Amino acid sequence: MTVGLGIPTLRPEAQLPPLAERRKSRQIMVGSVPVGGDAPVSVQSMTTTVTADVNATLQQIAELTASGCQIVRVAVPSTDDVEALPAIARKSPIPVIADIHFQPRYVFAAIDAGCAAVRVNPGNIKKFDDKVGEIAKEASNAGIPIRIGVNAGSLDRRLLEKYGRATPEALVESALWECSLFEEHGFRDIKISVKHNDPVVMIAAYRLLAQRCDYPLHLGVTEAGPAFQGTVKSAAAFGALLSEGIGDTIRVSLSAPPVEEVKVGTQILEALALRERGLDIVSCPSCGRAQVDVHTLAEKVSAALEGFPAALRVAVMGCVVNGPGEAREADLGVASGNGKGQIFVKGEVIKTVPESQIVETLVEEAMRIAEERGELGGEAGEAGEVVVTPTP
C-alpha cells in the first residue's frame, strides 16, 4: 500500500477536510495580529533576556521573528524593565506583550508605553480586583487587549482552599471570575489561558473553558520541561485541543532557547495542516533492509536544507523496496542502497548518484524545483540560506 506524502497546500485536489470545525471565538487584535475568530492560529514566544537590556531584547526578538514568531512577550518585573518598554514596543518588528506580575501599576505603564497587549496573572497581583475598572478604562481607550493568564502554580489561595489543588475547574473559575470583573466595566477585549504542567489537566481545563465562554484561547503547557520532554507534552496537548478546534494562539514553553519554542510550535501547526507546510523531511525509521545510515543521512539533508525558502517535501528512504512508492507523492526523494542513491522527483527516477553526492544532489534539485515554481524570490544562487555541508 502506498502512503500519500504530498503537501496538501500545494495540491488542492488532495486536501483533506479539517480535523474539526474551529470553535467560534470572538476576535481581538494584538497589534497587527488577529487572534480568534477565523484568524489562523498564531505562534508566540517569550524573550529570555533582561527586558531592561533593550539591545539584547530587540536582538532576540529579531531572531524570534526570523524563525516565524508572530507575537512576543517580555517580562516586566522591575521599574528598569518598565522604562525599557517604550523603545522595545516601538522598534520590535512584531507585537509586544508586557507580562505583568505583582504590580498593577506596571499595567498602566505598559499601556502608556505602546505595548500591543498586557498579560496579567490574577493569582499573584495583590489587590488586582480593585484596579480592574481603571485598567479596563485605560486599555479600552488605548485599544489594547488584556490576556488573563491563569497558572496552576500561582492560583488564588481562595480557589486552592475550595478545590484542594489546581484542578481544571479551579483554573477555569479563576479565569472567568476575572473576566466577569472586566465585563462589569464593558471591557471584552480579552483572551484567556489556563496553563498547567500536566497535559491531561491542561486539556481538561481548556475543554471546560471552551464550553463556558467565547473568548479566544491562548494554549500552553506551563513549565513543560527540557526540549525533548516539553516538545512531547506540548505536541500531545496542543494536538488534542487543536484537533477539536480549540485554540487561537499557542506558546510552547521549553527550558531551551526561545527560537526552539517557535520551531516546535510551527511544526505542530504544520503537522495538523493549520499552517502551510514549509520544508518537510520524510524519512523511514530504518530496518534490516537499509543499506545506508538513514538517521545520519536524514540529519544531513535536513541541515543542508535548513532555511529553505519554499514549501517542499523531501523523502529520505533507506532502500529501494519501499522508496519509490513512498516517495511518489513527495516533491523530491532518494532511495539508497549499494553505495548509491536513486533520486526521485514526483516519484520518477531522474538520476542515480554515488552515496557521497546524495545531499548535494538533493539540494540542487530542491533549488531547481523551487526556481521553476517561482518560489525563491530571486535567482537560485542568491537564496543564501541553503548551505550544503560536504559529505565525508
Secondary structure by P-SEA (a helix, b strand, c coil): cccccccccccccccccccccccbbbbbbcccccccccccbbbbbbbcccccaaaaaaaaaaaaaaacccbbbbbcccaaaaaaaaaaaaccccbbbbbbcccaaaaaaaaaacccccccccccccccccaaaaaaaaaaaacbbbbbccccccccaaaaaacccccaaaaaaaaaaaaaaaaaaccccbbbbbccccaaaaaaaaaaaaaccccbbbbbbcccccaaaaaaaaaaaaaaaaaaccccbbbbbbcccaaaaaaaaaaaaaaaccccccbbbbbcccccccccaaaaaaaaaaaaacccccbbbbbbbccccccccccccccccccccccbbbbbccccccccccccaaaaaaaaaaaaaaaaaccccccccccccccccccc
